[in-house]
Amino acid sequence: MNQKTPQELKQLENLSNQFNDALFREDENKLYQILSTTTNLDRQIIRRYYKKMYNVPIQTDIKSKLSSSLQEITLDLFDLSYEFDARELHRALTSFMADDNTIIEIFATRPKSHLDLIQKIYKKFYKNSIRDDIRKLKSKEFSEFLLTILTVQRPTEQTISNNDAYNISKDIIKHGLKTYGTDVNLFKDVFLEKSREDLILISRAFFELYKKSLYDSIESEASGRNAKLLKGILFGIITPAQWFAKKIFKSIDGLGTDEKTLNRVMVSRAEIDMDAIREYYFRDRKTDIKNDIHGDTSGTYRKILINLSEK
């Protein structure tokens, strides 16, 4: 809160009052106005003021006054990023059928510092550790990979040479990509303990040697959850904006809308790399994100999503 001036804090306190009034009058236009003109930091302050003034968490009133899609995205917007991811992971890990897409998205693209925060809040929210829930997954190899990700700190700078990249590429072929779905040490060494710059070098060297991208090779030679995780890490680390652009398209393509995925990507990336996501989306689809969202959603929910796409 010390990042805000006293005047700004007073404005946010007033917005807390206005948000309460809009909720109880079911004034969706006012709710949209508040949500569309505040940052996540602003909403955390509004959330604190709301609890102080009304002695109830803002989420409780959102759940009682809003419904369906509008309720879900409003709740998402009032979460801290790691709270949001913890809730999404709990849903994904404990569902009758584990939601691999959500699990892979979060584990493949969040830095270790963020995963550390997720683990702490997960324990606070659900009283058991995320590690315990991961161990309950039916695939032992997949769960081992996820647990390994929680322990490894990816370097932030280049650590290998071009020659190293060629040798690593040869090693990948020598051992076989299928092995990378069963050997945690191989997986850890190449896909977790190398920086983004390292992975770019390895991918380039691999293509020069074998005239096929490493991503395509994983797709053709490996299978199952582990292959999806390998592809997610490779794609999500090297070009995360393109990765998320594709996820947005898949969530609204065809019949029906995958609102969970759409909400998660739009909310989690709005203040990080939405500009780049828009560019990749337009490059790959020849249409704007907001145009596709407009055609696939409705009401205030649609307005909020379009606003997020323009951040």
Buried (B, 14 or more C-beta within 10 A) or exposed (E): EEEBEEEEBEBBBEBBBBBBEBBEEEBBEBBBBBBBEBEBBBBBBBBBBBBEEBEEEBBEBBBEBBEEBBBBBBBBBBBBBBBBBBBBBBEBBEEEEBBBBBBBBBBBBBEBEBBEBBBEBBBEEBEEEBBEBBEEBEBEBBBBBBBBBBEEEBEEEBEBEEEBBBBBBBEBEEEBBBEBBBBBEBBBBBBBBBBBBBBBBBBBBBBEBBEEBBBEBBBEBBEEBBBBBBBBBBBBBBBBBBBBBBBBBBBBEEEEBBBBBBBBBBBBBBEBBBEBBBBBBBEEBEEBBBBBBBEBBEEBBBBBBBBBBBB
